[in-house]
């Protein structure tokens, strides 16, 4: 409903942000297929609009999705991409969140 209403009133950017939040919620609830569907369409839209901040947020959510699926190598790849995007955009808190995720995913040597 949020997505449809946002698009109807011309708030595509906010609808796209909502889509990412809904994907995060789906991951927490264990609805991984729903999360992946939301992420696929949402990331494509963010990329088509060259929205670097949104792209980084989608990459971070993809990292959490892959972690939930047990695909730790892919989770690290997405987290690395998100971390780089957050650093470029000056988003320190989000970058730290991705560093923490990477530490969690990378076994100590």
C-alpha positions as CSV (number, residue, x, y, z in Angstrom):
1,X,0.0,0.0,0.0
2,X,2.8,2.4,0.9
3,X,4.5,1.8,-2.5
4,X,1.3,2.2,-4.5
5,X,0.3,5.4,-2.7
6,X,3.7,6.9,-3.0
7,X,3.8,6.3,-6.7
8,X,0.3,7.6,-7.3
9,X,1.1,10.9,-5.8
10,X,4.5,11.2,-7.6
11,X,6.7,10.4,-4.7
12,X,8.8,7.7,-6.4
13,X,11.9,8.4,-4.3
14,X,10.0,7.9,-1.1
15,X,8.3,4.9,-2.4
16,X,11.7,3.5,-3.4
17,X,13.0,4.1,0.2
18,X,9.9,2.4,1.6
19,X,10.5,-0.6,-0.7
20,X,13.9,-1.0,0.9
21,X,12.5,-0.7,4.4
22,X,9.9,-3.3,3.6
23,X,12.6,-5.6,2.3
24,X,14.5,-5.2,5.7
25,X,11.2,-6.1,7.5
26,X,10.7,-9.1,5.3
27,X,14.2,-10.3,6.1
28,X,13.6,-10.0,9.9
29,X,10.3,-11.9,9.5
30,X,12.1,-14.6,7.5
31,X,10.2,-13.8,4.2
32,X,13.4,-14.0,2.1
33,X,11.7,-14.4,-1.2
34,X,9.6,-11.4,-0.7
35,X,12.7,-9.4,0.4
36,X,14.6,-10.5,-2.7
37,X,11.7,-9.5,-5.0
38,X,11.5,-6.0,-3.3
39,X,15.3,-5.6,-3.6
40,X,15.5,-6.6,-7.2
41,X,13.0,-4.1,-8.4
42,X,14.0,-1.3,-6.0
43,X,17.7,-1.5,-6.7
44,X,17.0,-1.4,-10.4
45,X,15.0,1.8,-9.9
46,X,17.6,3.4,-7.7
47,X,20.3,2.6,-10.3
48,X,18.2,4.0,-13.1
49,X,17.9,7.3,-11.2
50,X,21.6,7.3,-10.3
51,X,20.7,7.7,-6.6
52,X,24.0,6.8,-4.9
53,X,22.7,6.9,-1.4
54,X,19.7,4.7,-2.2
55,X,21.9,2.3,-4.1
56,X,24.2,1.9,-1.1
57,X,21.2,1.3,1.2
58,X,19.9,-1.4,-1.2
59,X,23.4,-3.0,-1.3
60,X,23.4,-3.0,2.6
61,X,20.0,-4.7,2.6
62,X,21.2,-7.2,0.1
63,X,24.1,-8.0,2.4
64,X,21.7,-8.7,5.2
65,X,19.5,-10.8,2.9
66,X,22.5,-12.9,1.9
67,X,23.6,-13.3,5.5
68,X,20.1,-14.5,6.4
69,X,20.3,-17.0,3.5
70,X,23.7,-18.3,4.8
71,X,25.6,-17.0,1.7
72,X,28.4,-15.3,3.6
73,X,30.7,-14.7,0.7
74,X,28.0,-12.9,-1.2
75,X,27.0,-11.0,1.9
76,X,30.5,-9.8,2.2
77,X,30.5,-8.7,-1.4
78,X,27.3,-6.7,-1.0
79,X,28.6,-5.2,2.3
80,X,31.8,-4.1,0.7
81,X,29.9,-2.4,-2.1
82,X,27.6,-0.7,0.4
83,X,30.5,0.3,2.6
84,X,32.3,2.0,-0.3
85,X,29.1,3.8,-1.3
86,X,28.5,5.0,2.3
87,X,32.1,6.2,2.6
88,X,31.9,8.1,-0.7
89,X,28.6,9.8,0.3
90,X,30.0,10.7,3.8
91,X,27.5,8.5,5.6
92,X,29.6,7.5,8.6
93,X,27.0,5.8,10.7
94,X,25.9,3.6,7.8
95,X,29.5,2.8,6.9
96,X,30.2,1.8,10.5
97,X,27.1,-0.5,10.4
98,X,28.6,-2.2,7.3
99,X,32.0,-2.5,8.9
100,X,30.3,-4.3,11.9
101,X,28.5,-6.6,9.5
102,X,31.8,-7.4,7.7
103,X,33.5,-8.2,11.0
104,X,30.6,-10.5,11.9
105,X,30.9,-12.3,8.6
106,X,34.7,-12.5,8.5
107,X,36.1,-15.2,10.8
108,X,39.1,-14.0,12.9
109,X,42.5,-15.1,11.6
